[in-house]
Amino acid sequence: MLTIDKLNQYYGESHTLWDLDLRVPTGACTCVMGRNGVGKTTLMKTIMGEVAVASGSIRYADEDEVELTRRHVEERSRLGIGYVPQGRQIFPLLTVEENLRTGLAARSDGSRTIPERVFELFPVLDEMKHRRGGDLSGGQQQQLAIGRALVLEPRLLILDEPGEGIQPNIIAQIGEVIRRLMREDGLTVLLVEQKLPFARKYADNFVIMDRGSPVAGGEIAELSDALIKEHLTV
């Protein structure tokens, strides 16, 4: 579904992504891993168009293949790509319902109705839809951030460390929602996650990054202790 070739990105004089190649197969969950500062979040931002690329190709294929590097952020969302950034970035003074409605602006069909599927997957959002986002717990805010991405009814969902700073039971619930969306809705998932148990349980494939480039990858069963020690252990 997503094919990245020879991607290069700079922050000033700093070369952040180096001739990066990545394949995200349709209908699978691909987990990008690596120590802090290796370029994982930058990669997600380049896919969504939040930071510019110096060279390379990002091709997205749902029905037709599209070169994303020529598209604005809003266009990428309308193509069916949902994005949950690191740190959630919800609007704390807006209600849960208002936060969800902000995601509707990027729907390609112009619908202004929150899909019931979002409340089915995250019942707490229905229960608290009149509360302000800033009054929710960290785990509830993460569910809200994911729900906001899901109002698009995306074909590809990008999540940047969805388990960061939230309680284990909510992390497990998010993992089960991801697998359910893949199984029932045919969703493709690209995930950044540092928690090995989560990755091993919910991802199908893995890619390890180091210094802006992939250094290992394969099916999640191939994520060996040797690879973890070499590339992930701090």
C-alpha positions, 0 to 999 in steps of 0.5 A: 500500500505504501512504497518509499524509495531513496527518501532523503530529508534534512533539518538545516545541515543535519541529514535525517533520513538517508536514501530510505526504502520502506514497503508497507504491505496492504492489510498488515501492521508494520512496526517501525522501531529504533532507539530515540533520535534515529528518524522514526517520527521524522519519517512519519511526518514526511509521509504525511507532508508535515516536513518536506523531503529533499529527494525520493519517492513516497507512493500510496496505492489504494485503488490507484497509485499516487505520488505523495510528495507532490500532495499537500497534507490535506490531500493526503488525508483525503486519499484515505491516510489517517495520522495519530501523531506522537503526543496525541495533539488533541485540542484540550479546550474542545469537547470530545465531540468537537475534537472528533468533528475536526477530523471530518474536514478531511473526509473526501465525501464531505460528510459531517457525521461522526461514524458510529464505528468510532464510538463502537470501538471506543465506547468511552468517547461516546460516554464522555463526548461532552467533556473537554479533551483536556479533562480526559486521562492520558489513555482516554486522550490517546483513544480520542486521537485515534478516534479523530483519525478514524472519522476519515474511515482511512485505508492506511492508519499511521500511529506514532507511539500510541502506547507512550505514557498510558496505562497497560490496559488501555495499550492492550485495548488499542492493540485489539482495536488495531487488529479488529480494524485490520480483520473487519475493515481491511485497514493497513497500519504503519506503527512506531512503537518502542514497547516490544511486547506490544509490537510482538503481539500486534504487528505482522512485520517490523523495520528497525531504523538506525541513523535515518535508514532501515538496518533490519526487517522482516516478519515479526517472528524474525525479531530476534534477541540478537537484533534487539540487543544490537539495535534496540537496547539502550 
